[in-house]
Amino acid sequence: MMRRPDTATLLARALAASATLHGLNVAVEERGARRWHSATFSGQKHALTLTALPGGTDAKAWLAGLCKMDVRLPGELLAGISIIEEGECAGGCRAEVEALTVELA
């Protein structure tokens, strides 16, 4: 029996698919994830690097809309996503992103 992809992989795929719908090619580098817990929830904090090609206003608009993106993750909820740092690179746009996922009961 095959295991389903982990949350970070599913999140990376969803971001890449969204970018494709906006005419962009996005490379997603997973820089790590760490578990977190609160009094009522548990989940993961993900660190990602996104490189969008081509750059310019389309890439910047797509990145600006990340925080409103509805991403479906089996057994998890994307509770928040934010851009930590953004810049230009070799004809594209590069962003350091953090995402918080919460496990569904």
C-alpha positions as CSV (number, residue, x, y, z in Angstrom):
1,M,0.0,0.0,0.0
2,M,1.4,3.4,-0.9
3,R,1.6,6.1,1.7
4,R,0.1,9.5,0.8
5,P,2.5,12.4,0.4
6,D,3.3,14.4,3.5
7,T,1.7,17.8,4.2
8,A,4.8,19.8,2.9
9,T,4.7,18.0,-0.4
10,L,1.0,18.5,-0.8
11,L,1.4,22.2,0.0
12,A,4.2,22.6,-2.5
13,R,2.1,20.9,-5.2
14,A,-0.9,23.1,-4.5
15,L,1.3,26.3,-4.7
16,A,2.8,25.2,-8.0
17,A,-0.6,24.3,-9.4
18,S,-2.0,27.7,-8.4
19,A,1.0,29.5,-10.0
20,T,0.4,27.5,-13.3
21,L,-3.2,28.8,-13.4
22,H,-1.7,32.3,-13.3
23,G,0.7,31.6,-16.2
24,L,3.7,31.2,-13.9
25,N,6.2,28.4,-13.4
26,V,7.1,28.1,-9.7
27,A,9.8,26.0,-8.2
28,V,9.1,25.2,-4.6
29,E,12.0,24.3,-2.3
30,E,11.0,22.8,1.1
31,R,13.4,24.2,3.7
32,G,11.9,22.3,6.6
33,A,9.0,21.8,8.8
34,R,8.7,21.6,12.6
35,R,5.9,20.4,14.8
36,W,4.1,22.9,17.0
37,H,1.4,22.6,19.7
38,S,-1.0,25.0,21.4
39,A,-3.5,24.2,24.2
40,T,-6.1,23.1,21.6
41,F,-4.3,22.5,18.3
42,S,-1.3,20.8,16.9
43,G,0.3,21.0,13.4
44,Q,3.4,22.1,11.6
45,K,5.2,25.3,10.6
46,H,6.7,25.0,7.1
47,A,9.5,27.1,5.6
48,L,9.5,27.3,1.8
49,T,11.4,29.1,-0.9
50,L,9.3,30.0,-4.0
51,T,10.9,31.0,-7.3
52,A,8.4,32.2,-9.9
53,L,9.2,32.6,-13.5
54,P,8.7,34.9,-15.3
55,G,9.0,37.6,-12.7
56,G,7.3,41.0,-12.9
57,T,3.9,42.2,-12.0
58,D,2.1,38.8,-12.6
59,A,4.5,37.0,-10.2
60,K,4.2,39.8,-7.6
61,A,0.4,39.8,-7.8
62,W,0.3,36.0,-7.4
63,L,2.6,36.2,-4.4
64,A,0.5,39.0,-2.9
65,G,-2.5,36.7,-3.1
66,L,-0.9,33.8,-1.3
67,C,-2.4,34.8,2.1
68,K,-5.9,34.5,0.6
69,M,-5.3,31.2,-1.1
70,D,-7.6,28.3,-0.3
71,V,-5.5,25.2,-0.2
72,R,-7.1,21.8,0.5
73,L,-4.9,19.4,2.4
74,P,-6.2,16.0,3.5
75,G,-6.4,15.8,7.2
76,E,-5.0,19.3,7.7
77,L,-6.0,23.0,7.4
78,L,-3.8,25.7,6.0
79,A,-4.2,28.2,8.9
80,G,-1.9,30.8,7.5
81,I,0.8,31.6,4.9
82,S,3.0,34.7,4.9
83,I,5.8,36.1,2.8
84,I,8.9,36.7,5.0
85,E,11.2,38.1,2.3
86,E,10.7,38.8,-1.4
87,G,13.2,39.8,-4.1
88,E,14.2,39.5,-7.8
89,C,16.4,36.8,-9.2
90,A,17.5,35.9,-12.7
91,G,14.4,37.0,-14.5
92,G,12.1,35.8,-11.8
93,C,10.7,36.6,-8.4
94,R,11.9,34.7,-5.3
95,A,10.1,34.6,-1.9
96,E,10.8,33.1,1.5
97,V,7.4,31.8,2.8
98,E,6.2,30.4,6.1
99,A,3.0,28.4,6.3
100,L,1.2,27.1,9.4
101,T,-0.9,23.9,9.1
102,V,-3.3,22.5,11.7
103,E,-4.2,18.9,12.1
104,L,-7.9,18.2,11.8
105,A,-9.5,15.9,14.4
